[in-house]
Amino acid sequence: MLNPTKRFSKLCLRDDNSQQRVSKTFCGSAAYAAPKVLQGIPYQPKVYDIWSLGVILYIMVCGSMPYDDSDIRKMLCTQKEHHMDFPHSKNLIDECKDLI
């Protein structure tokens, strides 16, 4: 059984003005992480969780990873260019591509 005191997550803390604090923590797999996370730039955790959800949706719809993480620098450049290839064999509608 897993120890409930150990978790693989990061709490989203707020400052004295109730503003969400930026995070500097890298948590997770590179292929699912947003560019700012990979670059070590402080980021808004909830906003960049949306990036990871987009990666998961791509995998669910396309059956493959959207980015090749064997070369992190190359993957980062591709991500920053907002370049993503969708398999033609899946015949995805534009609304689905836009959501991803």
C-alpha positions in Angstrom: 0.0 0.0 0.0 1.2 3.5 -0.8 2.2 5.8 2.0 -0.5 8.6 2.0 2.0 11.1 3.3 4.1 10.8 0.1 2.7 12.2 -3.1 3.9 13.2 -6.6 2.3 16.6 -6.7 2.9 20.2 -5.9 0.6 22.4 -3.8 -0.5 25.6 -5.4 0.3 28.2 -2.7 -1.0 31.8 -2.4 0.8 34.9 -1.2 -0.4 37.3 1.5 -2.7 39.0 -1.2 -4.3 35.7 -2.1 -2.5 35.7 -5.5 -1.3 32.3 -6.7 2.5 32.0 -6.3 4.6 31.0 -9.2 6.3 27.7 -9.0 9.9 26.8 -9.8 9.4 23.0 -9.3 9.9 20.6 -12.1 7.5 17.7 -11.5 6.6 15.0 -14.0 7.8 13.8 -17.4 9.5 16.0 -19.9 7.2 15.0 -22.7 4.2 16.3 -20.8 5.8 19.5 -19.5 5.2 23.0 -20.9 8.2 24.9 -22.4 8.6 27.2 -19.4 8.8 24.3 -17.0 11.5 22.6 -19.1 13.4 25.9 -19.2 13.3 26.3 -15.5 11.3 29.6 -15.7 8.9 30.2 -12.8 5.4 29.5 -14.0 1.7 29.5 -12.9 1.1 25.8 -12.0 -2.6 25.6 -12.9 -2.0 27.3 -16.2 0.7 24.9 -17.2 -1.3 21.9 -16.0 -3.6 22.8 -19.0 -0.6 22.2 -21.3 -0.1 18.7 -19.8 -3.8 18.0 -20.3 -3.5 18.9 -23.9 -0.7 16.4 -24.3 -2.9 13.7 -22.7 -5.8 14.6 -24.9 -3.5 14.3 -28.0 -2.4 10.9 -26.9 -6.0 9.8 -26.3 -7.2 11.0 -29.7 -4.1 10.2 -31.8 -2.7 7.2 -30.1 0.9 8.6 -30.0 2.9 11.3 -28.3 2.7 14.8 -29.8 6.5 15.5 -29.2 9.5 13.3 -29.4 11.3 13.7 -26.0 14.5 11.8 -27.0 16.1 15.2 -27.7 14.8 17.7 -25.1 16.3 20.8 -26.8 14.8 19.9 -30.2 11.5 19.2 -28.5 11.6 22.5 -26.8 12.2 24.3 -30.1 9.2 22.5 -31.7 7.0 23.4 -28.7 8.0 27.0 -28.7 7.2 27.2 -32.4 3.7 25.9 -31.6 4.3 23.2 -34.2 2.3 20.0 -33.8 1.6 17.4 -36.4 -1.7 15.5 -36.4 -1.8 12.1 -38.1 -3.7 12.4 -41.3 -5.1 8.8 -40.8 -7.1 10.0 -37.8 -9.2 12.6 -39.9 -9.5 14.9 -36.9 -11.9 17.8 -37.2 -10.6 21.3 -36.7 -12.5 21.8 -33.5 -10.6 18.8 -32.0 -7.3 20.1 -33.2 -8.1 23.6 -31.8 -9.0 22.1 -28.4 -5.7 20.2 -28.2 
